[in-house]
Amino acid sequence: MIYEVRVEDSTFEIEITSDLVRINGESVLVDLATLEKTNDYSLILDGISQPIHAIKRGRGAWDILCNKRRFYVNVLDRLGRAIKAVELQENEVQHPEAVIAPMPGRIVSVEVEEGESVEAGQGLVIVEAMKMENEVRAQAGGCVQVIHVANGDAVEKGKILIELVPLEEGTI
């Protein structure tokens, strides 16, 4: 079985067979054992043991505590990847210029104003999720047409934060 595993801002392809685990195509030695406490595990990765505490938050969504650090982890199997692809296609059709929240959180800062021109990769909004600040950037250049959020707003994953229009259409 092949899984797409997203840890914070990094994505890994993990293939698990009866006798082998590959991470991004590279074979690794892995063992996972349940400990006496609920949600506690011992993960042995390439001979190094790490105690972890895992809490399931939804279909494929986990909070992982390892070495006093908390990670948000999303695991997608084949069906989950197919659903994600369909959702992305639907979102592109419905909102081709929409900048959406990649995760649930709170708006810390809106870095742009309506009518402002932005470049691809430019920071637009800072979202705090699980005590970490995440900068949401423009995927393409354009003009900020509508800002749907303000500092302090709570947002769900997939909420439209900002609408951009191509520069040639960007008059307000």
C-alpha positions as CSV (number, residue, x, y, z in Angstrom):
1,M,0.0,0.0,0.0
2,I,1.3,3.5,-0.8
3,Y,0.5,6.4,1.4
4,E,1.0,10.2,1.0
5,V,2.0,11.5,4.4
6,R,2.2,15.2,5.0
7,V,4.1,16.4,8.2
8,E,3.8,20.2,8.6
9,D,5.0,21.5,5.2
10,S,6.7,18.3,4.0
11,T,5.1,15.5,2.0
12,F,6.5,12.0,1.8
13,E,5.5,8.9,-0.2
14,I,5.5,5.9,2.0
15,E,5.2,2.4,0.6
16,I,4.5,-0.5,2.9
17,T,4.6,-4.1,1.8
18,S,4.7,-7.3,3.9
19,D,8.5,-7.1,4.3
20,L,9.6,-3.6,3.3
21,V,9.0,0.1,4.0
22,R,10.1,2.8,1.6
23,I,10.1,6.5,2.3
24,N,10.3,8.5,-1.0
25,G,11.7,5.3,-2.7
26,E,14.4,4.7,-0.1
27,S,14.2,1.5,2.0
28,V,14.2,2.0,5.8
29,L,14.0,-0.3,8.8
30,V,10.8,0.5,10.7
31,D,9.0,-1.0,13.6
32,L,6.0,0.4,15.5
33,A,4.8,-1.1,18.8
34,T,1.9,-0.1,21.0
35,L,2.9,0.6,24.6
36,E,0.7,0.0,27.6
37,K,-0.9,3.4,27.6
38,T,-3.5,4.3,25.0
39,N,-2.2,6.4,22.1
40,D,1.5,5.7,23.1
41,Y,3.8,3.9,20.7
42,S,7.5,3.1,20.3
43,L,8.7,3.9,16.8
44,I,12.0,2.4,15.7
45,L,13.3,4.0,12.6
46,D,16.7,2.9,11.2
47,G,17.6,1.4,14.6
48,I,16.7,4.5,16.7
49,S,13.8,4.2,19.1
50,Q,11.5,7.2,19.6
51,P,8.5,7.2,22.0
52,I,5.5,8.9,20.4
53,H,2.0,9.9,21.5
54,A,-0.5,9.9,18.6
55,I,-4.1,11.2,18.7
56,K,-6.4,10.6,15.8
57,R,-8.2,13.8,14.8
58,G,-10.2,12.6,11.8
59,R,-9.9,10.5,8.6
60,G,-6.1,10.4,8.2
61,A,-5.5,13.4,10.5
62,W,-3.2,12.9,13.5
63,D,-1.6,15.0,16.2
64,I,1.8,13.5,17.0
65,L,3.9,14.3,20.0
66,C,7.6,13.3,19.7
67,N,10.6,14.7,21.5
68,K,8.4,17.3,23.2
69,R,7.4,18.6,19.7
70,R,3.9,18.5,18.3
71,F,3.3,17.7,14.7
72,Y,0.1,17.7,12.6
73,V,0.3,14.7,10.3
74,N,-2.1,13.9,7.5
75,V,-2.0,10.4,6.0
76,L,-3.8,9.7,2.7
77,D,-4.2,6.2,1.2
78,R,-5.2,5.6,-2.4
79,L,-8.8,6.5,-1.8
80,G,-7.8,9.6,0.2
81,R,-5.5,10.8,-2.6
82,A,-8.3,10.3,-5.2
83,I,-10.7,12.3,-3.0
84,K,-8.1,15.1,-2.6
85,A,-7.5,15.2,-6.4
86,V,-11.2,15.6,-7.0
87,E,-11.5,18.3,-4.3
88,L,-8.6,20.2,-5.9
89,Q,-10.2,20.1,-9.3
90,E,-13.5,21.3,-7.9
91,N,-11.8,24.1,-6.1
92,E,-10.0,25.2,-9.2
93,V,-13.2,25.2,-11.2
94,Q,-15.2,27.1,-8.6
95,H,-12.5,29.5,-7.4
96,P,-9.6,29.7,-10.0
97,E,-8.1,32.7,-8.3
98,A,-8.9,32.0,-4.7
99,V,-6.3,31.7,-2.0
100,I,-7.6,29.2,0.6
101,A,-6.6,28.3,4.2
102,P,-4.4,25.2,4.1
103,M,-5.4,24.3,7.6
104,P,-7.7,25.4,10.4
105,G,-6.4,28.2,12.6
106,R,-6.5,31.8,13.5
107,I,-5.5,34.8,11.3
108,V,-2.5,36.5,12.9
109,S,-1.9,39.0,10.1
110,V,-3.2,40.1,6.7
111,E,-0.1,41.2,4.8
112,V,-1.8,42.9,1.8
113,E,-4.6,45.3,1.0
114,E,-7.4,45.2,-1.6
115,G,-6.2,46.7,-4.9
116,E,-2.5,45.8,-4.2
117,S,-0.5,44.0,-6.8
118,V,1.3,40.8,-5.6
119,E,3.9,38.5,-7.1
120,A,4.0,34.7,-7.1
121,G,5.4,33.5,-3.8
122,Q,4.6,36.8,-1.9
123,G,3.2,36.3,1.6
124,L,-0.5,37.2,1.9
125,V,-1.8,36.0,5.2
126,I,-0.3,34.5,8.3
127,V,-2.3,31.7,9.9
128,E,-1.5,30.4,13.4
129,A,-2.2,26.6,13.8
130,M,-1.1,24.6,16.8
131,K,1.0,27.4,18.1
132,M,2.9,27.7,14.8
133,E,2.6,30.6,12.4
134,N,2.2,29.6,8.7
135,E,2.6,32.1,5.9
136,V,0.1,31.6,3.0
137,R,1.7,32.8,-0.2
138,A,0.3,33.7,-3.6
139,Q,0.6,30.9,-6.1
140,A,0.7,33.3,-9.0
141,G,1.0,37.1,-9.4
142,G,-2.1,39.2,-9.5
143,C,-4.2,41.9,-7.9
144,V,-5.9,41.5,-4.6
145,Q,-9.6,41.9,-5.4
146,V,-11.3,40.8,-2.1
147,I,-10.0,40.0,1.4
148,H,-12.4,37.7,3.2
149,V,-10.6,37.6,6.6
150,A,-9.3,40.0,9.3
151,N,-6.8,39.7,12.1
152,G,-8.1,37.4,14.8
153,D,-10.6,35.5,12.6
154,A,-10.9,31.8,13.1
155,V,-10.7,29.9,9.8
156,E,-11.4,26.3,8.8
157,K,-9.3,24.4,6.2
158,G,-10.5,25.3,2.7
159,K,-11.9,28.7,3.6
160,I,-11.3,31.4,1.0
161,L,-8.9,34.0,2.5
162,I,-8.3,36.2,-0.5
163,E,-9.4,36.5,-4.1
164,L,-6.8,37.5,-6.7
165,V,-7.4,38.5,-10.3
166,P,-4.8,38.6,-13.1
167,L,-3.1,42.0,-13.2
168,E,-4.7,42.9,-16.5
169,E,-8.1,42.5,-14.9
170,G,-7.2,43.9,-11.5
171,T,-9.0,47.2,-11.5
172,I,-11.1,47.8,-8.4
